[in-house]
Amino acid sequence: MDAIIGSAKRRGARRANMRVCMGYKGYHRYGLPKQIWEQINFDEGNSSPTESDRQKMLMQQAKIASGPKPANPELN
């Protein structure tokens, strides 16, 4: 039961904490097209990616995050 419900609650709490922390530090959030997000996002729920794949995805996320400000509106 914890693998299903508990992991979802932990992910939600981690995301909420990240939003608050990053917002406090002056960072802004912008959406990505779903196709791109699905390629670079991983969910550490029931099936985690290998460590090398996880690191690759994190580096891709960091590269996108450090790029130019998107023309899209900021997310709430």
C-alpha positions in Angstrom: 0.0 0.0 0.0 2.8 2.4 0.9 4.4 1.8 -2.5 1.3 3.2 -4.2 -0.1 5.8 -1.9 3.0 6.6 0.2 5.3 7.2 -2.7 2.7 9.5 -4.4 2.3 11.6 -1.2 6.1 11.8 -0.8 6.5 13.0 -4.4 3.8 15.6 -3.9 5.4 16.9 -0.7 8.8 17.0 -2.4 7.4 19.0 -5.4 5.6 21.4 -3.1 8.7 22.0 -1.0 10.7 22.5 -4.2 8.2 25.1 -5.5 8.3 27.0 -2.2 12.1 26.9 -1.9 12.8 27.8 -5.4 10.2 30.6 -5.4 11.7 32.0 -2.2 15.1 32.1 -3.9 13.7 34.1 -6.9 13.5 31.3 -9.4 10.5 31.0 -11.8 8.8 28.0 -13.3 7.9 27.5 -16.9 6.2 24.6 -18.6 7.7 22.4 -21.2 6.0 20.6 -24.1 4.8 17.2 -22.8 6.9 15.3 -25.3 10.1 16.9 -24.0 9.1 16.6 -20.3 8.4 12.8 -20.7 11.9 12.3 -22.2 13.7 14.0 -19.3 11.5 13.3 -16.3 11.7 10.3 -14.1 9.5 9.1 -11.3 11.1 7.4 -8.4 8.1 5.3 -7.7 7.8 1.7 -8.5 10.4 1.6 -11.3 13.4 3.9 -10.9 15.7 4.5 -13.9 19.3 3.3 -13.7 21.7 5.7 -11.9 23.4 6.6 -15.2 20.0 7.3 -16.9 18.9 9.3 -13.8 22.1 11.4 -13.9 21.7 12.0 -17.6 18.1 13.2 -17.2 19.1 15.5 -14.3 21.8 17.0 -16.4 19.3 17.6 -19.2 16.9 19.2 -16.8 19.7 21.5 -15.4 20.7 22.5 -19.0 17.1 23.5 -19.8 16.7 25.3 -16.5 19.9 27.3 -17.0 19.0 28.4 -20.6 17.3 31.5 -21.8 14.0 32.7 -20.3 11.1 31.1 -22.3 8.5 33.2 -24.1 5.8 31.1 -22.3 4.0 32.6 -19.4 5.3 31.7 -15.9 3.5 28.9 -14.1 1.8 29.5 -10.7 
